[in-house]
Amino acid sequence: MKFELIRGSLIIRLAGDLDHARAGLWRKTLDKVLSLGGFERVFFDFSKTTFIDSTGVGLILGRYKLLKSLNKPLFILSPPDSVDKVLKVSGIYTIINKVNEVI
């Protein structure tokens, strides 16, 4: 996981599998970084993510709720087909917009 701040956008680059084995550690790290503030919007960049399961979807939803309480929008950036399929089936795109570039 890598973090980049560009023009008020916090880009969180996730690589590898987002599954039960990683979600706990990533959740703690994400919550620490998000609590620092200094950004206007957040992008989860999934371009290097190879797999996501229901625990990963839950991690995204939890961060969405946190950011919503702070009035900060969350976007899903460039998911590969395998990740996109899981996110579509989960219904996450009804509350979080998918984009192909940082806006």
Secondary structure, DSSP 4 states (H G I P E B T S, - for coil): -EEEEETTEEEEEEEEEESHHHHHHHHHHHHHHHHH---SEEEEEEEEEEEE-HHHHHHHHHHHHHHHHTT--EEEE---HHHHHHHHHHTGGGTSEEESS--
